[in-house]
Amino acid sequence: MSEEINHKLFKKYFLFFVVLFLLVGSFWIGYVSGSASIKNINQTYPIGSTTIENKLSADKNLDFSLFWKVWDLLKEKYVDQSSLDAQNLVYGAINGMLKATDDPYTTFFNPKETKEFSQDISGRFEGIGAELGIKEDILTVIAPLDGSPAQKAGLMAGDKIIKIDDKSTADVTIDQAVDLIRGKKGTEVILTVLHSGDQETREIKITRDTIEVKSVKVEFKDNDIAYLKINQFGEQTTTEFNVAMNQIIARNSKGIILDLRNNPGGFLDKSVEIASKLIPKGKVVVTEEDGTGKKNNIYTTGGDKLSDIPIVVLINEGSASASEILAGALRDNKGVQLIGKKSFGKGSVQELISLPNNSSVKITVAKWLTPNGDYIMEKGINPDIEVDLTIDDYKNNRDPQLDKAMEKIQEIIEK
């Protein structure tokens, strides 16, 4: 947090969140249906007195006896039998299987995590307000959300998180990290981070709060230039964008600066809907490529009320997933100039699938390409005009990237 999308997507995306436990490195899907027989998800199931169903593998070419051997050894030898909950061991085994894919975006959500994930994408939750990812095998901040405790404390896109409180992040998954960072409003978490360009780590203390994410805001600069900021692609983004669009039309704005910085993505269908307001109908927004190499184009759907207004786009290291898709679509279809820093580079598609007992799994099912056929996974999208925003700029409330965008949109209007 795709994440991770035409409500399939997220259902197919995102970005992002919450999973715990790890037992062994392999487990088979048929066991999940067997766990459906356990009715009460809040009840514990002592390993010694739990009957296991669907234990026999239907796959004659794969021997699961090693898994069951370890299961039986736990029942026989583990020192603290009362602490072993069979249901949690199942969840841990599933997590282990998915971890073995080496794909940080293929994850399992137990019932508690599924509920938290639903709250996250609805735009209201308790935590610090930062999207996380794995980059070069290091836990990395994709983006602090606009106005969040993380942003106010000085956490920045691209920061590498070395420790969460006293725990090293060397071997944690995204979801384990989110679980460690998440907490009740008013409590504190200390992150040890390495800012881009720094030689030494620093500690950032953040007080958790209720995060309410408004997707879209618009304000008007000199000469009625519309500054349009999209923070994420959530459930209300299209509705909020339409309100902003009507304000831009009413002001007869001659140009738009679309700010996608620190936008970690979200629902792809929302990105497509917004692209449809900015790009003429029938143009490719994004291409999906599945595991067989089959490609499927997703097109703009019409309603392009802003497509005739000149636009420039701001991106940075925190622009990921659906925001990269929108930036790429505007660049490839309209030659829109991108200003700022190279984007994060999340170019895979996830499908969210509901499982028994209110659990769920998010599986990477495809890669995506920009309309011109560019893969961006791990590579990101390079800006046409690269402009740094330093820590010193940030501390002194300067924004040279926005300044450059104002300069360029004025040039385009005057031509």
Residue pairs with C-beta under 8 A, 6 or more apart in sequence:
1 13
1 14
1 15
1 16
1 17
1 120
1 121
1 131
1 264
1 265
1 266
1 321
2 9
2 10
2 12
2 13
2 14
2 15
2 16
2 105
2 265
2 266
2 267
2 268
2 321
2 322
2 349
2 350
2 362
3 10
3 13
3 14
3 15
3 16
3 17
3 121
3 264
3 265
3 266
3 321
3 322
3 350
4 10
4 12
4 13
4 14
4 15
4 16
4 105
4 265
4 321
4 349
4 350
4 352
4 362
5 11
5 12
5 13
5 14
5 266
5 267
5 268
5 269
5 270
5 271
5 322
5 349
6 12
6 268
6 269
6 272
6 298
7 267
7 269
8 269
8 351
9 267
9 268
9 269
9 349
9 350
9 351
10 121
10 266
10 267
10 268
10 269
10 350
10 352
11 351
11 352
12 268
12 349
12 350
12 351
12 352
12 365
12 366
13 265
13 266
13 267
13 268
13 321
13 322
13 349
13 350
14 121
14 265
14 266
14 267
14 321
14 350
14 362
15 105
15 131
15 133
15 142
15 264
15 265
15 266
15 320
15 321
15 346
15 350
16 105
16 120
16 131
16 132
16 133
16 174
16 178
16 264
17 109
17 113
17 116
17 117
17 120
17 174
17 175
17 178
18 109
18 113
18 116
18 117
18 120
18 175
18 178
18 179
18 182
19 95
19 107
19 108
19 109
19 110
19 113
19 173
19 175
19 176
19 179
20 91
20 95
20 110
20 113
20 175
20 176
20 179
21 88
21 91
21 92
21 95
21 110
22 92
22 95
22 96
22 99
23 89
23 92
23 93
23 95
23 96
24 67
24 70
24 92
24 93
24 96
25 96
25 97
25 99
25 100
26 67
26 93
26 96
26 97
26 100
27 67
27 90
27 93
27 94
27 96
27 97
28 57
28 59
28 62
28 64
28 97
30 54
30 57
30 58
31 54
31 90
31 93
31 94
32 94
32 355
32 356
33 54
33 356
34 52
34 53
34 54
34 55
35 87
35 90
35 356
35 357
36 356
36 357
37 53
38 45
38 87
38 357
41 87
41 111
41 357
41 358
43 87
44 85
44 87
45 85
45 86
45 87
46 81
46 82
46 84
46 85
46 86
47 71
47 74
47 75
47 78
47 81
47 84
47 85
47 86
47 89
48 75
48 81
50 86
52 71
52 86
55 68
57 63
57 64
67 93
71 89
74 84
74 89
75 81
75 84
78 84
91 108
91 110
91 359
94 108
94 361
95 107
95 108
98 106
98 107
98 108
98 361
99 173
101 364
103 348
103 364
104 133
104 134
104 173
104 174
105 174
105 346
105 348
105 350
105 362
105 364
106 350
106 361
106 362
106 363
106 364
107 173
107 174
107 175
107 361
107 362
108 359
108 360
108 361
108 362
109 117
109 359
109 360
109 361
109 362
110 359
111 357
111 358
111 359
113 175
113 179
114 358
114 359
114 360
115 358
116 125
116 182
117 360
119 125
121 234
121 235
121 266
121 267
122 234
122 235
123 212
123 213
123 214
123 215
123 232
123 234
123 235
123 236
124 210
124 211
124 212
124 213
125 182
125 210
125 211
126 182
126 183
126 184
126 185
126 208
126 209
126 210
126 211
127 178
127 181
127 182
127 183
127 208
127 209
127 211
128 148
128 149
128 150
128 153
128 155
128 181
128 189
128 206
128 208
128 209
128 211
129 144
129 145
129 147
129 148
129 149
129 150
129 151
129 209
129 211
129 213
130 141
130 142
130 143
130 144
130 145
130 148
130 150
130 151
130 155
130 181
131 141
131 142
131 143
131 144
131 145
131 264
131 265
131 318
131 320
132 139
132 140
132 141
132 142
132 161
132 174
132 177
132 178
132 181
133 139
133 140
133 142
133 174
133 320
133 344
133 346
134 140
134 173
134 174
135 344
135 345
135 378
138 160
138 161
138 169
139 160
139 161
139 169
139 172
139 174
139 177
140 158
140 159
140 160
140 161
141 150
141 155
141 156
141 157
141 158
141 159
141 160
141 161
141 193
141 318
142 157
142 264
142 317
142 318
142 320
142 344
142 346
143 157
143 261
143 262
143 263
143 264
143 318
143 319
143 320
143 344
144 150
144 151
144 155
144 156
144 157
144 262
144 318
145 151
145 211
145 213
145 231
145 232
145 262
145 264
146 213
146 229
146 231
146 262
148 209
148 211
149 206
149 207
149 208
149 209
149 211
150 206
151 262
153 204
153 205
153 206
153 207
154 204
154 394
155 191
155 193
155 204
155 206
156 195
156 196
156 391
156 394
157 261
157 262
157 316
157 317
157 318
157 344
158 195
158 196
158 317
158 318
159 193
159 194
159 195
159 196
160 193
160 194
161 169
161 177
161 191
161 192
161 193
162 168
162 169
162 192
162 193
162 194
162 201
163 169
163 190
163 191
163 192
164 172
164 177
164 180
164 181
164 189
164 190
164 191
164 192
165 180
165 189
165 190
167 180
169 177
172 180
180 189
181 189
181 191
182 208
183 189
183 208
184 208
185 208
185 209
185 210
186 207
186 208
186 209
187 207
187 208
188 205
188 206
188 207
188 208
189 205
189 206
189 208
190 203
190 204
190 205
190 206
191 203
191 204
191 206
192 201
192 202
192 203
192 204
193 201
193 202
193 203
193 204
194 200
194 201
194 202
195 202
195 391
196 317
197 391
213 231
213 232
213 234
214 231
214 240
215 230
215 231
215 232
215 233
215 234
215 236
215 237
215 240
215 241
216 228
216 229
216 230
216 231
216 237
216 240
216 241
216 243
216 244
217 228
217 229
217 231
217 244
218 226
218 227
218 228
218 229
218 244
218 247
218 248
219 226
219 227
220 226
220 227
220 251
220 253
221 227
221 257
221 406
222 406
223 254
223 255
223 410
223 413
224 251
224 252
224 253
224 254
225 253
225 254
225 255
225 256
225 257
225 406
225 409
225 410
226 244
226 247
226 248
226 251
226 253
226 255
226 256
226 257
227 257
227 259
227 402
228 244
228 248
228 256
228 257
228 258
228 259
229 259
230 237
230 241
230 258
230 259
230 260
230 263
230 274
230 323
230 326
231 262
231 263
232 263
232 264
232 265
232 266
233 263
233 265
233 266
233 267
233 268
233 270
233 271
233 274
233 322
233 323
234 266
234 267
234 270
235 267
237 266
237 267
237 270
237 274
238 270
238 273
238 274
241 273
241 274
241 277
242 277
245 277
245 305
245 306
248 256
248 306
248 309
249 305
249 306
253 309
254 309
254 310
254 413
255 309
255 310
255 311
255 312
255 409
255 410
255 412
255 413
256 306
256 309
256 310
256 311
256 312
256 409
257 311
257 312
257 313
257 314
257 402
257 405
257 406
257 409
258 278
258 311
258 312
258 313
258 314
258 330
259 313
259 314
259 402
259 405
260 313
260 314
260 315
260 319
260 323
260 326
260 327
261 314
261 315
261 316
261 318
261 319
261 340
261 401
262 316
262 318
262 319
263 318
263 319
263 320
263 322
263 323
264 318
264 320
264 321
264 323
264 344
265 271
265 320
265 321
265 322
265 323
265 324
265 346
266 321
266 322
267 322
268 286
268 298
268 321
268 322
268 325
268 349
270 322
271 285
271 286
271 322
271 323
271 325
271 326
272 285
272 286
272 298
272 300
272 301
273 301
274 326
275 285
275 300
275 325
275 326
275 329
275 330
276 285
276 300
276 301
276 302
276 303
276 304
277 303
277 304
277 305
277 306
277 307
278 304
278 306
278 307
278 311
278 330
278 334
279 285
279 300
279 304
279 307
279 329
279 330
279 333
279 334
280 300
280 304
280 307
281 299
281 300
281 301
281 302
281 303
281 304
282 299
282 300
283 299
283 300
283 329
283 333
283 371
284 297
284 298
284 299
284 329
284 332
284 333
284 371
285 298
285 299
285 300
285 325
285 326
285 329
285 371
286 297
286 298
286 325
286 328
286 329
286 368
286 369
286 370
286 371
287 295
287 296
287 297
287 298
287 368
287 369
287 370
287 371
287 373
288 295
288 296
288 298
288 349
288 366
288 367
288 368
288 369
289 295
289 296
289 366
289 367
289 368
289 369
290 296
290 365
290 366
291 365
291 366
295 369
307 334
310 409
310 412
310 413
311 330
311 334
311 336
311 409
312 336
312 337
312 338
312 339
312 405
312 408
312 409
312 412
313 327
313 330
313 331
313 336
313 337
313 338
313 339
314 338
314 339
314 340
314 401
314 402
314 405
315 323
315 324
315 327
315 338
315 339
315 340
315 341
315 342
315 343
315 381
315 383
316 340
316 341
316 343
316 389
316 401
317 341
317 342
317 343
317 344
317 380
318 344
319 327
319 340
319 343
319 344
319 381
320 343
320 344
320 345
320 346
321 344
321 346
323 343
324 343
324 344
324 345
324 346
324 347
324 376
324 380
324 381
325 368
325 370
327 338
327 343
327 381
328 370
328 371
328 372
328 374
328 376
328 381
329 370
329 371
330 336
331 337
331 338
331 370
331 381
331 384
332 370
332 371
332 372
333 371
337 384
337 385
337 408
338 381
338 382
338 383
338 384
338 385
339 383
339 384
339 385
339 387
339 401
339 404
339 405
339 408
340 383
340 385
340 386
340 387
340 389
340 401
341 383
341 386
341 387
341 388
341 389
341 401
342 380
342 381
342 382
342 383
342 386
343 376
343 380
343 381
344 380
345 376
345 377
345 378
345 379
345 380
345 381
346 376
346 377
347 367
347 368
347 369
347 375
347 376
347 377
347 378
347 379
348 364
348 366
348 367
348 368
348 377
349 364
349 365
349 366
349 367
349 368
350 362
350 363
350 364
350 365
351 362
351 363
351 365
352 360
352 361
352 362
353 360
353 361
353 362
353 363
354 360
355 361
367 375
367 377
368 376
369 375
369 376
370 376
370 381
374 381
385 404
385 408
387 400
387 401
387 404
388 400
389 399
389 400
389 401
392 398
393 399
393 400
